[in-house]
Amino acid sequence: MFDIGFLELLVIALITLVVMGPERLPEAIRAISLWIGRLKQIWAKTRQEIENEVGMDDIRHQLHNEEVLRDLGEQKELLEQSIAQPDKEPTND
């Protein structure tokens, strides 16, 4: 997403260590981790609420049902072809 490599992360870590000092660095890392966790929770809740509001489960079920019906239609056509022309192999395109 941000295309940050290992070298860039190492430089950021060294600059942070110099600026904050080794005694305050663990506390800062804990605080940042806590905020990242909270943001992930907020994002997950928001996404779930939007999916519930839009009815994503219903949409997923409908798409699955349409796919199953399409597959059944294809199989029916293949079966009808094999019944109409028993000497030929049915083609599966």
N, C-alpha and C positions, 0 to 999 in steps of 0.2 A: 504494500500500500504506500509506504513512505520511501521504500527502497533504501533503507539504512543498513549498511553493512557492519561487520564486526569491528572494523577499524574505526568507523565513526562512533560506535557505541563506546569503544575503549577511550577515545579522545574525550567524549562527553563525561565518562566516569572519572577520568583523571582531572578534568577541569572542576567537576563537582567536588571531588576530594580536596583539591587545593582551596577552593572557595569556602567550602563549609567546614573543613577540618575533620579529622577522623573521629572526634568525640561526638559531633552532631550528625554525622552521616547516617548511622543506623536509625536514628529517630526520624530523619527526613525520608529515608527509604520506607519505613513503616507507614508514615503519613501518606506518602504517594501511593503505596500499595492499597491502603484503606480507601483512598479516593477512587482509585481505578476499580476496586471491587464495588463500591457504591454506584459508580457510573454504569458498570456492567449490569447490576441489578435493576437500575432505573431503565436501562435500554431494554432488558428482557421483559420487564413489566409493561413498558410502553408498546413493545412489539406484540405481546400477548393481547393487550387490550385492543389494539388495532385489528389484529386477526379475528378476535371475537366480534368486534363491531362490524367488520366486513363480512364475516361468515366464511372464513377460509376453509374450515372443516367441510362445510357443505359444498364449496367449490371443488375441493380436492376429491370428495366422494363422487361428485358429478363427473369430473374429468376421468376418474378411474372407471366409472360405469360406462362412459362413452367409449373408452379404450377397449373394455371388455366386449361391448356390443360390436365394435368395429372388427375385433379379432374373430368373433363368432360369425359375422357376415362373411369374412374372408374364408373361414373354414367351410361355411355352407357352400360358397361358390366353388371351392375346390372339390367338395364332395359331389356337387351336382355335375361338375366337369368329369369326374371319374366315373360317375354313373352313366352319363351320356356317351362317353368314349372310353369303354373299359380297356381297350387295347393300348391306349397311350398313358404315359406317366403324367400325373398332374404336375403342373409347374407351380412352384412356390416362389412368387416374386415379392 
